[in-house]
Amino acid sequence: MPKRILQGTVTSTANAQTVTVLVERRFTHPVLKKTVRKSKKYRAHDEHQTFKVGDTVRIQECAPKSKTKRWEVVTA
């Protein structure tokens, strides 16, 4: 099964080797036929701590790295 890749914005770099990424998705509501924006935060592994708040990054699924980290940063 292929690994999912998501794109989002870094919102926090407070923890060592970890970035918090806000991923926003847009879809049409099935009843209202209106475009809805939903967002979710993911904690991703950033080995070399190269990314800063505001950067747009791509994250990829991986094996669990810690209790909350299931994603790793692929590219900027």
N, CA, C and O atoms as a CHARMM CRD file, in Angstrom:
* protein
*
  304
    1    1 MET  N      0.84500  -1.18300   0.00000 PROA 1      0.00000
    2    1 MET  CA     0.00000   0.00000   0.00000 PROA 1      0.00000
    3    1 MET  C      0.88700   1.24300   0.00000 PROA 1      0.00000
    4    1 MET  O      1.81500   1.32900   0.80500 PROA 1      0.00000
    5    2 PRO  N      0.62400   2.20300  -0.88200 PROA 2      0.00000
    6    2 PRO  CA     1.48500   3.39700  -0.95300 PROA 2      0.00000
    7    2 PRO  C      1.31300   4.28800   0.27400 PROA 2      0.00000
    8    2 PRO  O      0.25900   4.32400   0.91000 PROA 2      0.00000
    9    3 LYS  N      2.38400   4.99600   0.57400 PROA 3      0.00000
   10    3 LYS  CA     2.34400   5.90500   1.71400 PROA 3      0.00000
   11    3 LYS  C      1.68700   7.21000   1.30200 PROA 3      0.00000
   12    3 LYS  O      1.93000   7.71400   0.20600 PROA 3      0.00000
   13    4 ARG  N      0.86000   7.75300   2.17200 PROA 4      0.00000
   14    4 ARG  CA     0.18800   9.01700   1.87400 PROA 4      0.00000
   15    4 ARG  C      1.17100  10.17200   1.99600 PROA 4      0.00000
   16    4 ARG  O      2.05900  10.15300   2.84800 PROA 4      0.00000
   17    5 ILE  N      1.01000  11.17100   1.14700 PROA 5      0.00000
   18    5 ILE  CA     1.81700  12.38300   1.20800 PROA 5      0.00000
   19    5 ILE  C      0.86500  13.56200   1.31000 PROA 5      0.00000
   20    5 ILE  O     -0.05200  13.69700   0.50100 PROA 5      0.00000
   21    6 LEU  N      1.08000  14.41300   2.30000 PROA 6      0.00000
   22    6 LEU  CA     0.24300  15.58800   2.51000 PROA 6      0.00000
   23    6 LEU  C      1.10400  16.83900   2.45800 PROA 6      0.00000
   24    6 LEU  O      2.31200  16.78100   2.69100 PROA 6      0.00000
   25    7 GLN  N      0.47900  17.96600   2.15100 PROA 7      0.00000
   26    7 GLN  CA     1.20900  19.23800   2.10800 PROA 7      0.00000
   27    7 GLN  C      0.56400  20.18700   3.09900 PROA 7      0.00000
   28    7 GLN  O     -0.66100  20.28100   3.18000 PROA 7      0.00000
   29    8 GLY  N      1.40600  20.89600   3.85900 PROA 8      0.00000
   30    8 GLY  CA     0.87500  21.82400   4.85000 PROA 8      0.00000
   31    8 GLY  C      1.90500  22.85400   5.26800 PROA 8      0.00000
   32    8 GLY  O      2.98500  22.94800   4.68700 PROA 8      0.00000
   33    9 THR  N      1.55100  23.62500   6.28800 PROA 9      0.00000
   34    9 THR  CA     2.38900  24.71300   6.77200 PROA 9      0.00000
   35    9 THR  C      2.87800  24.39700   8.18100 PROA 9      0.00000
   36    9 THR  O      2.10600  23.93600   9.02200 PROA 9      0.00000
   37   10 VAL  N      4.15900  24.64700   8.43700 PROA 10     0.00000
   38   10 VAL  CA     4.73100  24.42000   9.76600 PROA 10     0.00000
   39   10 VAL  C      4.18300  25.47800  10.71600 PROA 10     0.00000
   40   10 VAL  O      4.27600  26.67500  10.44100 PROA 10     0.00000
   41   11 THR  N      3.60800  25.03000  11.84200 PROA 11     0.00000
   42   11 THR  CA     3.05100  25.96500  12.81600 PROA 11     0.00000
   43   11 THR  C      3.85200  26.00500  14.11000 PROA 11     0.00000
   44   11 THR  O      3.72900  26.95700  14.88000 PROA 11     0.00000
   45   12 SER  N      4.67100  24.98600  14.36100 PROA 12     0.00000
   46   12 SER  CA     5.44600  24.96200  15.59800 PROA 12     0.00000
   47   12 SER  C      6.72000  24.14100  15.41400 PROA 12     0.00000
   48   12 SER  O      6.72400  23.11800  14.73000 PROA 12     0.00000
   49   13 THR  N      7.79600  24.61100  16.03800 PROA 13     0.00000
   50   13 THR  CA     9.05900  23.86900  16.05800 PROA 13     0.00000
   51   13 THR  C      9.58200  23.78900  17.48600 PROA 13     0.00000
   52   13 THR  O     10.79200  23.72400  17.70300 PROA 13     0.00000
   53   14 ALA  N      8.68400  23.79500  18.45200 PROA 14     0.00000
   54   14 ALA  CA     9.05900  23.87600  19.85900 PROA 14     0.00000
   55   14 ALA  C      9.80300  22.63100  20.36100 PROA 14     0.00000
   56   14 ALA  O     10.66300  22.73900  21.23500 PROA 14     0.00000
   57   15 ASN  N      9.48200  21.45500  19.81600 PROA 15     0.00000
   58   15 ASN  CA    10.10800  20.22500  20.28500 PROA 15     0.00000
   59   15 ASN  C     11.30300  19.84800  19.41600 PROA 15     0.00000
   60   15 ASN  O     11.35900  20.18600  18.23300 PROA 15     0.00000
   61   16 ALA  N     12.25300  19.14700  20.01900 PROA 16     0.00000
   62   16 ALA  CA    13.45000  18.73100  19.29300 PROA 16     0.00000
   63   16 ALA  C     13.08500  17.68300  18.24200 PROA 16     0.00000
   64   16 ALA  O     12.36600  16.72700  18.53500 PROA 16     0.00000
   65   17 GLN  N     13.57800  17.86500  17.02900 PROA 17     0.00000
   66   17 GLN  CA    13.39800  16.95400  15.90000 PROA 17     0.00000
   67   17 GLN  C     11.92600  16.73400  15.52800 PROA 17     0.00000
   68   17 GLN  O     11.58600  15.72700  14.90700 PROA 17     0.00000
   69   18 THR  N     11.05900  17.67300  15.90700 PROA 18     0.00000
   70   18 THR  CA     9.63600  17.55100  15.61000 PROA 18     0.00000
   71   18 THR  C      9.08900  18.87800  15.11400 PROA 18     0.00000
   72   18 THR  O      9.41300  19.93500  15.65600 PROA 18     0.00000
   73   19 VAL  N      8.25800  18.81900  14.07900 PROA 19     0.00000
   74   19 VAL  CA     7.53200  20.00000  13.63700 PROA 19     0.00000
   75   19 VAL  C      6.04800  19.67500  13.63700 PROA 19     0.00000
   76   19 VAL  O      5.65200  18.54000  13.37100 PROA 19     0.00000
   77   20 THR  N      5.23100  20.67700  13.93600 PROA 20     0.00000
   78   20 THR  CA     3.79300  20.52200  13.85700 PROA 20     0.00000
   79   20 THR  C      3.35000  21.13600  12.53600 PROA 20     0.00000
   80   20 THR  O      3.64800  22.29600  12.25500 PROA 20     0.00000
   81   21 VAL  N      2.63500  20.35200  11.72400 PROA 21     0.00000
   82   21 VAL  CA     2.24200  20.78400  10.38900 PROA 21     0.00000
   83   21 VAL  C      0.72000  20.86800  10.31400 PROA 21     0.00000
   84   21 VAL  O      0.01900  19.91200  10.64600 PROA 21     0.00000
   85   22 LEU  N      0.21800  22.01900   9.87700 PROA 22     0.00000
   86   22 LEU  CA    -1.21600  22.21900   9.69600 PROA 22     0.00000
   87   22 LEU  C     -1.56800  21.91600   8.25000 PROA 22     0.00000
   88   22 LEU  O     -1.10300  22.59300   7.33200 PROA 22     0.00000
   89   23 VAL  N     -2.40100  20.88200   8.05000 PROA 23     0.00000
   90   23 VAL  CA    -2.81100  20.47200   6.70900 PROA 23     0.00000
   91   23 VAL  C     -4.27800  20.85300   6.53700 PROA 23     0.00000
   92   23 VAL  O     -5.13500  20.47400   7.33500 PROA 23     0.00000
   93   24 GLU  N     -4.54500  21.61900   5.46600 PROA 24     0.00000
   94   24 GLU  CA    -5.91100  22.06300   5.19600 PROA 24     0.00000
   95   24 GLU  C     -6.44500  21.33800   3.97300 PROA 24     0.00000
   96   24 GLU  O     -5.74800  21.20300   2.96700 PROA 24     0.00000
   97   25 ARG  N     -7.68800  20.87200   4.06400 PROA 25     0.00000
   98   25 ARG  CA    -8.29900  20.23300   2.90900 PROA 25     0.00000
   99   25 ARG  C     -9.61700  20.93200   2.60900 PROA 25     0.00000
  100   25 ARG  O    -10.30600  21.40900   3.51100 PROA 25     0.00000
  101   26 ARG  N     -9.95000  20.98200   1.33200 PROA 26     0.00000
  102   26 ARG  CA   -11.19300  21.61200   0.88900 PROA 26     0.00000
  103   26 ARG  C    -12.04600  20.56500   0.18300 PROA 26     0.00000
  104   26 ARG  O    -11.54000  19.74100  -0.58000 PROA 26     0.00000
  105   27 PHE  N    -13.34800  20.61300   0.45200 PROA 27     0.00000
  106   27 PHE  CA   -14.25300  19.69100  -0.21200 PROA 27     0.00000
  107   27 PHE  C    -15.62900  20.33900  -0.29300 PROA 27     0.00000
  108   27 PHE  O    -15.92000  21.29600   0.42400 PROA 27     0.00000
  109   28 THR  N    -16.46000  19.81300  -1.16200 PROA 28     0.00000
  110   28 THR  CA   -17.82000  20.31800  -1.29900 PROA 28     0.00000
  111   28 THR  C    -18.73800  19.56900  -0.35000 PROA 28     0.00000
  112   28 THR  O    -18.75900  18.33800  -0.33700 PROA 28     0.00000
  113   29 HSD  N    -19.49100  20.30700   0.43700 PROA 29     0.00000
  114   29 HSD  CA   -20.42900  19.70600   1.38100 PROA 29     0.00000
  115   29 HSD  C    -21.51600  18.96300   0.58900 PROA 29     0.00000
  116   29 HSD  O    -22.06800  19.50900  -0.36700 PROA 29     0.00000
  117   30 PRO  N    -21.82000  17.72400   0.98400 PROA 30     0.00000
  118   30 PRO  CA   -22.75600  16.92100   0.18500 PROA 30     0.00000
  119   30 PRO  C    -24.18100  17.48900   0.12300 PROA 30     0.00000
  120   30 PRO  O    -24.86100  17.31600  -0.88800 PROA 30     0.00000
  121   31 VAL  N    -24.64000  18.15600   1.17100 PROA 31     0.00000
  122   31 VAL  CA   -26.00700  18.67900   1.19100 PROA 31     0.00000
  123   31 VAL  C    -26.04700  20.15300   0.79800 PROA 31     0.00000
  124   31 VAL  O    -26.86000  20.56000  -0.03300 PROA 31     0.00000
  125   32 LEU  N    -25.16400  20.94900   1.40100 PROA 32     0.00000
  126   32 LEU  CA   -25.18900  22.39400   1.17000 PROA 32     0.00000
  127   32 LEU  C    -24.54400  22.81400  -0.14400 PROA 32     0.00000
  128   32 LEU  O    -24.75300  23.93800  -0.60200 PROA 32     0.00000
  129   33 LYS  N    -23.76200  21.92700  -0.75800 PROA 33     0.00000
  130   33 LYS  CA   -23.04700  22.22600  -2.00800 PROA 33     0.00000
  131   33 LYS  C    -22.15600  23.46000  -1.87500 PROA 33     0.00000
  132   33 LYS  O    -22.01000  24.25000  -2.80700 PROA 33     0.00000
  133   34 LYS  N    -21.58000  23.59600  -0.71700 PROA 34     0.00000
  134   34 LYS  CA   -20.72200  24.74200  -0.41000 PROA 34     0.00000
  135   34 LYS  C    -19.31300  24.21800  -0.15000 PROA 34     0.00000
  136   34 LYS  O    -19.14900  23.13400   0.41000 PROA 34     0.00000
  137   35 THR  N    -18.30400  24.97300  -0.54900 PROA 35     0.00000
  138   35 THR  CA   -16.93000  24.56400  -0.29900 PROA 35     0.00000
  139   35 THR  C    -16.60700  24.75200   1.17500 PROA 35     0.00000
  140   35 THR  O    -16.77800  25.83900   1.72700 PROA 35     0.00000
  141   36 VAL  N    -16.14000  23.68400   1.80400 PROA 36     0.00000
  142   36 VAL  CA   -15.83100  23.70200   3.23600 PROA 36     0.00000
  143   36 VAL  C    -14.33800  23.50000   3.41400 PROA 36     0.00000
  144   36 VAL  O    -13.72900  22.67600   2.73100 PROA 36     0.00000
  145   37 ARG  N    -13.74200  24.25900   4.34300 PROA 37     0.00000
  146   37 ARG  CA   -12.32200  24.09700   4.65300 PROA 37     0.00000
  147   37 ARG  C    -12.19500  23.42300   6.01000 PROA 37     0.00000
  148   37 ARG  O    -12.75200  23.89500   7.00100 PROA 37     0.00000
  149   38 LYS  N    -11.46000  22.32000   6.04900 PROA 38     0.00000
  150   38 LYS  CA   -11.17900  21.63200   7.30900 PROA 38     0.00000
  151   38 LYS  C     -9.67600  21.53900   7.46000 PROA 38     0.00000
  152   38 LYS  O     -8.95800  21.37900   6.47300 PROA 38     0.00000
  153   39 SER  N     -9.19900  21.63800   8.67800 PROA 39     0.00000
  154   39 SER  CA    -7.76200  21.54100   8.89400 PROA 39     0.00000
  155   39 SER  C     -7.47000  20.57500  10.03600 PROA 39     0.00000
  156   39 SER  O     -8.29400  20.35200  10.92300 PROA 39     0.00000
  157   40 LYS  N     -6.27400  20.01600   9.97900 PROA 40     0.00000
  158   40 LYS  CA    -5.83300  19.07700  11.00400 PROA 40     0.00000
  159   40 LYS  C     -4.34000  19.25000  11.19500 PROA 40     0.00000
  160   40 LYS  O     -3.61400  19.54400  10.24600 PROA 40     0.00000
  161   41 LYS  N     -3.88400  19.06900  12.42400 PROA 41     0.00000
  162   41 LYS  CA    -2.46600  19.18900  12.72000 PROA 41     0.00000
  163   41 LYS  C     -1.83000  17.80600  12.83400 PROA 41     0.00000
  164   41 LYS  O     -2.39400  16.89000  13.43200 PROA 41     0.00000
  165   42 TYR  N     -0.65600  17.68300  12.25200 PROA 42     0.00000
  166   42 TYR  CA     0.11300  16.44400  12.32900 PROA 42     0.00000
  167   42 TYR  C      1.47400  16.77300  12.90900 PROA 42     0.00000
  168   42 TYR  O      2.03300  17.83100  12.62000 PROA 42     0.00000
  169   43 ARG  N      2.00900  15.88200  13.72000 PROA 43     0.00000
  170   43 ARG  CA     3.36700  16.03900  14.22700 PROA 43     0.00000
  171   43 ARG  C      4.27500  15.17800  13.36300 PROA 43     0.00000
  172   43 ARG  O      4.04300  13.98000  13.20100 PROA 43     0.00000
  173   44 ALA  N      5.31700  15.80100  12.80700 PROA 44     0.00000
  174   44 ALA  CA     6.18600  15.11000  11.87000 PROA 44     0.00000
  175   44 ALA  C      7.63700  15.16000  12.33300 PROA 44     0.00000
  176   44 ALA  O      8.05700  16.09700  13.01100 PROA 44     0.00000
  177   45 HSD  N      8.39200  14.13600  11.95500 PROA 45     0.00000
  178   45 HSD  CA     9.79800  14.02200  12.33200 PROA 45     0.00000
  179   45 HSD  C     10.65400  14.87100  11.39300 PROA 45     0.00000
  180   45 HSD  O     10.57000  14.74500  10.17100 PROA 45     0.00000
  181   46 ASP  N     11.47700  15.73900  11.98500 PROA 46     0.00000
  182   46 ASP  CA    12.39200  16.60500  11.23000 PROA 46     0.00000
  183   46 ASP  C     13.78300  16.38800  11.81400 PROA 46     0.00000
  184   46 ASP  O     14.19700  17.09100  12.73500 PROA 46     0.00000
  185   47 GLU  N     14.49100  15.41500  11.27300 PROA 47     0.00000
  186   47 GLU  CA    15.77600  14.96100  11.82300 PROA 47     0.00000
  187   47 GLU  C     16.78100  16.08600  12.06600 PROA 47     0.00000
  188   47 GLU  O     17.36800  16.16500  13.14500 PROA 47     0.00000
  189   48 HSD  N     16.98400  16.95000  11.07900 PROA 48     0.00000
  190   48 HSD  CA    18.04000  17.96400  11.17100 PROA 48     0.00000
  191   48 HSD  C     17.52700  19.33400  11.58800 PROA 48     0.00000
  192   48 HSD  O     18.28600  20.30300  11.58000 PROA 48     0.00000
  193   49 GLN  N     16.26200  19.43000  11.95100 PROA 49     0.00000
  194   49 GLN  CA    15.64600  20.67500  12.41300 PROA 49     0.00000
  195   49 GLN  C     15.89000  21.81700  11.43100 PROA 49     0.00000
  196   49 GLN  O     16.34400  22.89400  11.81800 PROA 49     0.00000
  197   50 THR  N     15.58700  21.57600  10.16900 PROA 50     0.00000
  198   50 THR  CA    15.86200  22.55700   9.11600 PROA 50     0.00000
  199   50 THR  C     14.68200  23.46600   8.82200 PROA 50     0.00000
  200   50 THR  O     14.86300  24.50100   8.18100 PROA 50     0.00000
  201   51 PHE  N     13.48100  23.12000   9.26600 PROA 51     0.00000
  202   51 PHE  CA    12.30200  23.89500   8.90300 PROA 51     0.00000
  203   51 PHE  C     11.89200  24.85800  10.00400 PROA 51     0.00000
  204   51 PHE  O     12.07200  24.58500  11.19100 PROA 51     0.00000
  205   52 LYS  N     11.33700  25.99500   9.58800 PROA 52     0.00000
  206   52 LYS  CA    10.93000  27.04200  10.52300 PROA 52     0.00000
  207   52 LYS  C      9.43700  27.29500  10.38800 PROA 52     0.00000
  208   52 LYS  O      8.81400  26.83800   9.43000 PROA 52     0.00000
  209   53 VAL  N      8.86600  28.01000  11.32900 PROA 53     0.00000
  210   53 VAL  CA     7.43900  28.32800  11.30900 PROA 53     0.00000
  211   53 VAL  C      7.10800  29.11400  10.04300 PROA 53     0.00000
  212   53 VAL  O      7.79900  30.07400   9.70300 PROA 53     0.00000
  213   54 GLY  N      6.06100  28.70500   9.35700 PROA 54     0.00000
  214   54 GLY  CA     5.63400  29.37300   8.13600 PROA 54     0.00000
  215   54 GLY  C      6.06800  28.66900   6.86600 PROA 54     0.00000
  216   54 GLY  O      5.54200  28.96900   5.79400 PROA 54     0.00000
  217   55 ASP  N      7.01500  27.73700   6.95100 PROA 55     0.00000
  218   55 ASP  CA     7.47300  27.00300   5.76900 PROA 55     0.00000
  219   55 ASP  C      6.37000  26.05700   5.27600 PROA 55     0.00000
  220   55 ASP  O      5.62900  25.48600   6.07600 PROA 55     0.00000
  221   56 THR  N      6.27500  25.90200   3.97200 PROA 56     0.00000
  222   56 THR  CA     5.36400  24.91500   3.38200 PROA 56     0.00000
  223   56 THR  C      6.16300  23.63700   3.15500 PROA 56     0.00000
  224   56 THR  O      7.20400  23.65400   2.49700 PROA 56     0.00000
  225   57 VAL  N      5.66800  22.52700   3.70500 PROA 57     0.00000
  226   57 VAL  CA     6.39200  21.26100   3.62400 PROA 57     0.00000
  227   57 VAL  C      5.46200  20.14100   3.17600 PROA 57     0.00000
  228   57 VAL  O      4.23800  20.25500   3.23800 PROA 57     0.00000
  229   58 ARG  N      6.07800  19.06300   2.72500 PROA 58     0.00000
  230   58 ARG  CA     5.35000  17.84100   2.39700 PROA 58     0.00000
  231   58 ARG  C      5.72900  16.79300   3.43400 PROA 58     0.00000
  232   58 ARG  O      6.90600  16.63200   3.75900 PROA 58     0.00000
  233   59 ILE  N      4.72900  16.07800   3.95600 PROA 59     0.00000
  234   59 ILE  CA     4.98900  15.04300   4.94900 PROA 59     0.00000
  235   59 ILE  C      4.49100  13.70700   4.40600 PROA 59     0.00000
  236   59 ILE  O      3.55400  13.64900   3.61000 PROA 59     0.00000
  237   60 GLN  N      5.14200  12.63700   4.85700 PROA 60     0.00000
  238   60 GLN  CA     4.83600  11.29400   4.37100 PROA 60     0.00000
  239   60 GLN  C      4.63800  10.36900   5.55400 PROA 60     0.00000
  240   60 GLN  O      5.31100  10.50400   6.57600 PROA 60     0.00000
  241   61 GLU  N      3.71900   9.43400   5.42000 PROA 61     0.00000
  242   61 GLU  CA     3.47300   8.43900   6.45600 PROA 61     0.00000
  243   61 GLU  C      4.72600   7.60600   6.70100 PROA 61     0.00000
  244   61 GLU  O      5.50100   7.35400   5.77900 PROA 61     0.00000
  245   62 CYS  N      4.91900   7.18500   7.93100 PROA 62     0.00000
  246   62 CYS  CA     6.04300   6.30700   8.25400 PROA 62     0.00000
  247   62 CYS  C      5.67300   5.45200   9.46300 PROA 62     0.00000
  248   62 CYS  O      4.59500   5.60300  10.03700 PROA 62     0.00000
  249   63 ALA  N      6.56200   4.57300   9.83200 PROA 63     0.00000
  250   63 ALA  CA     6.35900   3.77500  11.03500 PROA 63     0.00000
  251   63 ALA  C      6.39300   4.70500  12.24500 PROA 63     0.00000
  252   63 ALA  O      7.05500   5.74200  12.19300 PROA 63     0.00000
  253   64 PRO  N      5.70000   4.36600  13.33300 PROA 64     0.00000
  254   64 PRO  CA     5.67700   5.24000  14.50200 PROA 64     0.00000
  255   64 PRO  C      7.07400   5.55000  15.02800 PROA 64     0.00000
  256   64 PRO  O      7.87500   4.64800  15.27300 PROA 64     0.00000
  257   65 LYS  N      7.35100   6.85100  15.19700 PROA 65     0.00000
  258   65 LYS  CA     8.64500   7.28900  15.72800 PROA 65     0.00000
  259   65 LYS  C      8.54400   7.57700  17.22200 PROA 65     0.00000
  260   65 LYS  O      9.53800   7.48400  17.94100 PROA 65     0.00000
  261   66 SER  N      7.34600   7.92600  17.69100 PROA 66     0.00000
  262   66 SER  CA     7.10500   8.17500  19.11700 PROA 66     0.00000
  263   66 SER  C      5.61300   8.00600  19.36500 PROA 66     0.00000
  264   66 SER  O      4.88800   7.51000  18.50200 PROA 66     0.00000
  265   67 LYS  N      5.15900   8.41200  20.53000 PROA 67     0.00000
  266   67 LYS  CA     3.74700   8.25900  20.88300 PROA 67     0.00000
  267   67 LYS  C      2.83300   9.01900  19.91600 PROA 67     0.00000
  268   67 LYS  O      1.75000   8.53600  19.58400 PROA 67     0.00000
  269   68 THR  N      3.25500  10.19100  19.46600 PROA 68     0.00000
  270   68 THR  CA     2.39300  11.02600  18.62700 PROA 68     0.00000
  271   68 THR  C      2.88600  11.18200  17.18500 PROA 68     0.00000
  272   68 THR  O      2.12900  11.65700  16.33900 PROA 68     0.00000
  273   69 LYS  N      4.12000  10.80000  16.88300 PROA 69     0.00000
  274   69 LYS  CA     4.68800  11.01100  15.54500 PROA 69     0.00000
  275   69 LYS  C      4.52300   9.78700  14.65200 PROA 69     0.00000
  276   69 LYS  O      5.04800   8.71100  14.93700 PROA 69     0.00000
  277   70 ARG  N      3.77300   9.97900  13.55400 PROA 70     0.00000
  278   70 ARG  CA     3.56600   8.92200  12.57000 PROA 70     0.00000
  279   70 ARG  C      3.90500   9.42300  11.16800 PROA 70     0.00000
  280   70 ARG  O      3.62000   8.74100  10.18300 PROA 70     0.00000
  281   71 TRP  N      4.50700  10.60200  11.06700 PROA 71     0.00000
  282   71 TRP  CA     4.79900  11.24100   9.79300 PROA 71     0.00000
  283   71 TRP  C      6.25100  11.73700   9.81300 PROA 71     0.00000
  284   71 TRP  O      6.82500  11.97400  10.87600 PROA 71     0.00000
  285   72 GLU  N      6.83100  11.88900   8.61400 PROA 72     0.00000
  286   72 GLU  CA     8.15900  12.46200   8.51400 PROA 72     0.00000
  287   72 GLU  C      8.16700  13.48800   7.38300 PROA 72     0.00000
  288   72 GLU  O      7.45900  13.33000   6.38900 PROA 72     0.00000
  289   73 VAL  N      8.96500  14.53100   7.53800 PROA 73     0.00000
  290   73 VAL  CA     9.05700  15.57300   6.52900 PROA 73     0.00000
  291   73 VAL  C      9.87000  15.05800   5.34500 PROA 73     0.00000
  292   73 VAL  O     10.96500  14.52100   5.51500 PROA 73     0.00000
  293   74 VAL  N      9.31500  15.23100   4.13000 PROA 74     0.00000
  294   74 VAL  CA     9.98400  14.76100   2.92900 PROA 74     0.00000
  295   74 VAL  C     10.77200  15.90300   2.29400 PROA 74     0.00000
  296   74 VAL  O     11.99500  15.82000   2.18000 PROA 74     0.00000
  297   75 THR  N     10.08600  16.96500   1.88100 PROA 75     0.00000
  298   75 THR  CA    10.73700  18.10900   1.25300 PROA 75     0.00000
  299   75 THR  C     10.03600  19.39400   1.64300 PROA 75     0.00000
  300   75 THR  O      8.96300  19.37200   2.24500 PROA 75     0.00000
  301   76 ALA  N     10.65100  20.51000   1.29600 PROA 76     0.00000
  302   76 ALA  CA    10.04500  21.81600   1.55600 PROA 76     0.00000
  303   76 ALA  C      9.09800  22.17200   0.45000 PROA 76     0.00000
  304   76 ALA  O      8.48400  23.23900   0.48300 PROA 76     0.00000
